[in-house]
Amino acid sequence: MPPRPLYQRPHDKGRRFRLIRLALAVVAALLGAPAFADTVQWTAPQSPAQVRLSFAPVVKKAAPAVVNVYASRVETMPRNPLFDDPIFRRFFGGQGSEDQRVQKTLGSGVIVDPSGLVVTNYHVIEGMTEVKVALSDKREFEAQIVLRDPRTDLAVLRLKGGGNFPVLELGDSDALEVGDFVIAIGDPFAVGQTVTQGIVSALARTQVGISDYGFFIQTDAAINPGNSGGALVDLDGKLVGINSAIYSRSGGSMGIGFAIPVNMVKSVIVAARQGGATVKRPWLGATLQSLTKDIADNLGIDRPTGALVVTVAGEGPAFDAGLKRGDVITAVDGQSVEDAESVGFRLAVKPLGGAATLSVLREGRTLSLPLKLAAAPEIPPRDALTIRSRSPFQGAEVMNMSPAVAEELSLEGAADGVVVASVGDGSTAAEVGVQKGDVVVAVNGQKIGTTRDLEKACAERARLWDLTIKRGAETIRTQLGG
């Protein structure tokens, strides 16, 4: 006799029959049909509306405001020396010593303002110089990049020309619950606008590693390459998230997709409407660590939820609020927080000005601390510049460190000095291993305090470069040939 499948278990046939009768009676009661002890009366549907279930009304409302985003840039590449051979140029028309290659990206976006503001993912337009947007009605517009926010993986475009565009109404991501139906709209694999449906699989997903503010809506609605920047909408046809990433082993959907909550998107839209190229958010002025079971046990806390305060800056909102090292933040304005990333999200979605209330555990007591919602100060001024002289830092953009710069670059515990903000592709700095976030301490024995100090040190010719760099908690000293 073959073994039974795992989902089958031995059971009494009489008991099974009684359970079936009970289940039919419950279903009949839910459908409004009379149910009796021994009989179940079924009623046929009286109209097509009673048997039709469709998301079409929601899609008709939302789809016109979901667009395709095409971004590109022209890259100049060194040409193979063979192409400069006179005979090759004579027969194949080769000219010059460089080739040009066009790099393209494809994604989706959402129109959020009738004047033509479009929200998409930052990674869709990262490094791109030309952007075009195609609407669902086949109209196409060139677009200007007006705001980039890599910390949230969001960007805002403005359509050139036209007006009175269809808009997707913004919802409230905090009102979502696990199990709610949601619809994803975008342009996967460039096949054209596509709609998929699923449920909210989880909320407040952190530790995903996609962006600095990791606090995602997880859904099983199919999301694939090309859906990035597209809409996640609820059954009221309101935007609740911007589809951003998937977990996949094959490159396609596996039923685990992540969307940026619309409440985070709102702060980016406000900044773009006010003419900002970047987003300024409230600054805590403290470093946090998510609780582990061991830490919770040592603090006498039942569950490892909340954020442990590791350090507090000598000046800043946390210091002024009375936050201390060893405190555990458990809620922001009454909304519980599970970890350090949750605290960052809850503060990031709040407007500057005013105050928030932190619920804090300190030595077994619960405290409420008022936190001023202020932006990180830029003192000293960043004085950003790109090193152009022949040196190991050639092609690197550097800035003076400040709380604002440290916040932008996600540098915890950084105090002063000169930091590398970006490294040009193919530059000398990239070739020698200089990285974004490196703090330049000294060059050839000269202490580097400002960007002008570094510019001056790099302008001096040297056969040997002696560099001291701080990378995270590690101090690196290296020597490079000139």
N, C-alpha and C positions, 0 to 999 in steps of 0.2 A: 504493500500500500504506500503510495507516494506521501511524503511529508506534507503537512498543511502549510500554506503560506503563513508568514509571520503575523499578518494582520488578522488572521482567523484564530479563534479560540474556542475550545469545547464549551457548549452551553446547553441548557435544557430546552428542548423544542417547545414545550408548553409555555415556558417563561418567555421565549422569543416571540411566540404568537401574541401573548398578552402585551408585550412591549410595542409590537407593530400596531395593534389596535389603538393603544394609547397615543402613539405618535400621530396616527391618522386623525384621531379626534382633536389633537392639539393643532395640527395644520388646518383642519377644517374650521376650528374656532378662530384662528388668525385670519382666515380668508373671509370670515363673516358668514359661513354656511352653518346651519344648525347641526349639532353633534349630539347623538344619543348613545345610550349605553351599548346597544348592539348594532346600530346602523350609522353610516356616514353618508350624508347626502351631498353630492357634488353639483355645482352650478356652472354651466358653461359661460365663458366670457360673453358679455353683452355688447361689447364694442371693441374696435381695434385698439383703442387707448388702454384697455385693460390687459392687453397682452404685449404691448409695445414698450420696450425700455430702450431709450436712445440718449446719447450724449450730444446729439446734433445741435440742439438749441444752445448749449454751452459753447460748442466749437464755433458756431456761426457768430457768436458774440465776441469770442476771444481771438480767433484766427486772423482777422484782418490786421491786427496790431502786431503780429509776429512776423519778423522779416528775416531774410537771408543776408548775411554779411560776408562780403568778399574783400579780403585785404591782401596787399602785395607790397613788395619792395624790390628794387633792382640792386643786386650785389655785383661788385666788380671783383673779378678773380684774376690772379696772375695767369698769363697764358703760357702754355708749354713752349719752351725755346724752339721746338721744331716748327711751330707756327710762324716764327719770324724769319724762317729761311726764305730767301728771295724766290727760289723755285716754287716753294709751296704757295707763297702769296701770288705768284704769277698765274698758277693754275687754279687756285681755290679762292682767290680774292681776300686772303687774310690781311688785316691791317692792324697796326698798333701792337702793343705788348700786353694788353689786358682783354679778358673776356667778360661779358656781362651775363648774369643769370638772374632770372626773375623767380623769387620765392613767393609762394602764395599760401594763404590759409583760408579755410572756409568754416563759418559758424552761423549762429543765429542771433537774433536780437529781439527786443521788445520796445515798441514805441510807447513812451510814458507821458508825452506832452504833445498837444496838437500842433505846436510849432515845429516839431520834428526831432525832439530829443529821443535817442535810442540807447537803451542799456544793453550791454553785452558783457562777455567775459574779457578780462584784461589779456588772457593768454591768446585770445582770438586775434587781437590787433597788436600784440607785443612786437616791437621792432619794425612794424609796418609803416609805410609812408603814404600809401594810397588805399582808400577804403571806398567801396561801393555797397549800396544797400538796395536789395530788390524786395518790393512789396508783394503780397499775395495776389494783387490785381495786375501783376506783371510790370508795373512802373518801376523804373530804376533811377536812383539818385546817387550822386557823389556825396561823400560824407566827410566832415571834419572831426578829428579826434579832439574833444574839448576837455576831457578829464580822464586821467589814468590813476587807478588805485590798486597797485599790485598787492597791497596787504590783504585786500578782500577778494582779489581776482575779479574786479569789476572795472568797467570803463564806460564812458558816456560819449556818444557821437551826436553830431547835429547834421541833419539832412540839409543839403544846399538846394534852395529853390522849393517851390510848392508850399503847401500850408494846409491847415485844417485836416491833419492826418488822423486816422483812426487811432484810438488810445485804449490801452488795456488798464482797467481800473485796478488800483492797488488794494489788496486785502490786508489781513492781519495774521502774520505767521504764528503769533502767540496763541491764536484761537484754534489752531489745528490740533487734532488729536490723532493718536495712532489708530489706524483703521479707517480714517476718512478717505473717501474717493478723491483722486486727483487725476489731472490730465496733463500730459507733456506734449508740447507743440514745438516743432523745430524742423530742421532740414538735414536728417541723417544721411550720410554718405552721398550728399548732393543729389538725391533722387527727387527732391521737391518737398513741399511742405507736408509733414506727416504728423498724425495724431496718434498717441498711445495712451492707454488708460491703466491705472493701477490704484494702489492705496498708499497711504503714509505708513511706511514700515517701521520707522523710528523717528524720534525727534532729538534735538540737541546732541547730534553725533559729534564728538570731539575726538582728538587723537587720530584724525584722518590724515593730517600732514599735507593738505592741499593749499592752505593759506594761513596767514597769521591768526585770523579770527576763525578758528575751526569750530563751527557750531551749525551743523548741517541738518537739513531735512533729508531723510533717507526714504526712497520710494522704489517700488518694484515696477513702476511704469517704464517701459522700454526706453532707454536713453543710449544713443550710439554716437560715434564720431560725427560731428556736424551739428549735433544738438546743443553743443556748448553755447551758452548765452540765450537759449530759448526759454520759453515760459513753462512754469508749472502752475496750473490754475486749479481752483476749487470748483465745486459744482454751482457756485454763483457766478462763475465766469470771471473771477477776480484773480489777479496775480498774487501768488503766495510764495513763489521762489523763482530764482534764475538757475536753470540746470547747468551744472558746472563740471561734474566728473562722474566716472563710473569705476566700479571695481570689476576688473575683467582679466581673464587669463588668455582670452582669444582676440581681444580688441573690440569685441562686440558686447552687446548687453547680456548680462548674466542675472538680471533682476536686482542688482544692487547699484542704485544711482544716487547721487547727492546733489542737492540744490541749496543755493544760498538763500536764507530766509529773507522775505521781502522787507522785513523791518530793518535789516541791515542795508538793503538796497535804497530805502527811503533817504538815508543820510547822504548817500552819494548823489541822488537826484537833487536834493536841496542844495548841495554844494555846487552842482553844475548850473542850476538855475540862478544862483547868486554870482556866477561868473568865475568860480574857483577852478583852478587846474588840478588841485589836490584837495583832499578831505582832511579837515582838522577835527580831531576827536578829543574827548576828555582824557586827561592824563592822570594816572593813579599816583605815580611817584613812589612805587614800591615794586619789588619783585616777589612773585608768588610761585608756589609749588603745589601741585595736586597732592592730596593726601593719599597715602598708601595704608594698607592694613597695619603695618608695623608702626608708622607714625601715629595713626589713630589710637592704637593700643597704648603707646607711650604717653599720649595726651589724655588718655582715659575717655576717648570718644567711642561710642558704640559702633558707628559705621564710618568707613573711609570716604566721607563726602565733604566737600568744601575745599577751600584753598588756604594753604598755610602761608603766612607772611614771613618771607625769608630775610629781606632787607627793606629798610625804609630810608629814602633819600633825606638828607638834612634839611632840605627845603622842598615844599610841594604839598599838594592836597592831602596825601596820606599822613604826612607829618602834622599838618594843621588840624586834621581830624582826630589826632590822638591815636592813630593806628600804631601798633608796636610789633616788634619781631616776636614771633611765636603765636600771634593771634591767628584764629581760623575764621575766615569769612564764609558765612553760611548762606547769606541771601543779600540781594541788592534790591532795594525798594520792595521788599516782601516776596520777591521771586527767588526761590531757592536755587543755589548753584551747586553743581556736582563736582567741579574741578576748577583749576586756574583758568582754563580757556573759557569756561562759562562766565566767569567774572569779567574777563576781557570783553566778551560779546555784550553782556548786559550794560556795561559802561559805554561801549562803542556806539550803541544805537541811541544814546541819549544826546540831546542837543547841548551845546555849550551854554554856560550860564546856569544859574540856579544851583540846586544841590540834589544829591541822592543819599539815601540812608543805607548804611552798611550794617547788617546784623553780624555780630562778631562774638565768638566764644573766646573767653580769656580766663584761664584758671578756673574752669567750671562755671563761670558766670556768663550770662548773655547780655551783650551791650548793643546799643544802637548809636552809631557814630555818623554825624552829618559830613558828607564829602562834597567839597566844592567841585563843580564840573567846569574845569578850566583846561585850556590847551597847554601842552608842554611849551615852555619858553625857549626861544632861540637865542640864547646868550652863551657864548659870543655868536655874532652873525656867522653863517656857514661859509661865506666867501668861497663858493664852489668854483673850481677851475680844473681844466684838463692839462695834465703834464704833457708837453710836446717836445721837450728837449730829449736828446739821445741819452737814455738812462733806463734802469730796470722798471721805472714807473711810467715810461712813455705809453700814452694811450689810456691811462687811468684817470677817472674823474675823482677828485678828492674834496673833502669838506672839513671845516672845523667842527669838532664834536660839540654838541649841546644836547640838552634833554629832548628837544624837538627832533634833531637828527637821529639820536639814539632810538627814539620811538619809531621813526619812519623806517629805519633799517633793522629794527627788532634786535637791538644790541642791549641785552640785559647787563646791568652793572657798569656800563661804559660811563666814564666821567669826563675826561678831556683829551686833547690831542687832535690828530688829523686822521680821518677815516677814509678808506676807499669806498666810494659810493657806487661805482660801476667800473667795469673793465671792458674796453673795446675789443670786439672780435678780431682775432688775428694780430693784435697789438703786441708790442714787446712785453708789456706787463702781463698779458695773458700767457705768453710763451714761457716766461720765467716762473709762473705760478702765483702771481699776485691775485688775491681773491677779494670779492666784495665783502665788506665788513672788517677787513684787516685794518688795524690801527698802527700807523707808522710811528715808531718810538724814536729811532735814530738812523741817520745815514752818514756813513764814514765818520763816525764819532761825534757828529753834530746832532744835538737834541732837537727834535722837531716838535714845535709847539703850535704852529699855524700853517695854513696852506702855502703862505708866502715863504715860510722857512723851507718847506719841501721843494717848492719851485726853484728857489735859489740854490739849494743843495744839488738838485738834479741838473742844473745848468752848468755846474762845474765838471770839467772833463776828468775822467778817472779811468785807470786801467783795471782797477779792482774796486768793486763796490761792496762795502761792509754794511749790511742791513740788519736792523732789529725791528721785528714786527710782533705785535700782540694779536693772536688769533684765538678768540674766545678766552679761555682761562690759561692758554699756553703762550709762552713768550719764545719766539723763534729768532735765532741769530744765524745768518747765512752770508756767504761771500760769493760774489758773482764776477766773472771776467767782464771787462769793459768792451 
